[in-house]
């Protein structure tokens, strides 16, 4: 299991409650694969639980892109059946998630993974950090192309929608490292899933 503990960055410097909109989108997060949560655990913190690495990684990347969050992904057991809220849930995944969000606050890209194998967890955190570094250099135009391609549009269709040439879209996609990210994500998901694999 994967538990995300998510804490608002520099919440003392603002009166904005960034958690409330997340809680209002509970159905959206469930559609993205969350099996429990989101639930507020403190004033500026919330938690989500995922069963699948292929769901938790995109969710964590989305949170880092869209909001001022430190994101900790804890790998470990969560007792079933699930209770109504994450605050009532128990398991090692919640302990590793707490360690992960504390570690995330000390990383350049505010995302960390903690699981049963510390060395493997640090390796996965480093690889995700590389992806986040690539994303941090992406221009608004690059994000526009990346988002449209992620929706399933071809480069020709993206070019037509944006009123530019296919060659321009190809250049934007290359500069945004869209293909590199697409090729790296399955390997990152596999590495994250391996942290949750039962010991032989």
VENQUITA-V672769 format. One line per field, one symbol per residue. ss: DSSP state (@ for helix, = for strand, . for the rest). psi: psi as a letter, one per 30 degrees, with the letter a starting at -180 (. if undefined). A space follows every 10 residues. Layout:
ss = ???
psi = ???
This chain:
ss = .=======.. @@@....@@@ @@@@.@@@@@ @..======= ==..====== ..@@@@@@@@ @@@@@@..== =====..... .....@@@.. .@@@@@@@@@ @@@@...... ====...@@@ @@@@@@@@@@ @@@@@@...@ @@@@@@@@@@ ....@@@@@@ @@...@@@@@ @@@@@..@@@ @@@@@@@@@@ @@@@@.....
psi = lkkkkkkkkh ffglfkjfee eeefheeeee fgfkfkakkk faegklllkk fkefeeeeee eeeeeflikk jkjkklkkkl lkaelfffll lfeeeeeeee eeeefflegh klkkafjeee eeeeeeeeee eeeeefgkle eeeeeeeeef fgkleeeeee efhlleeeee eeeeefheee eefeeeeeee eeeffgkkk.
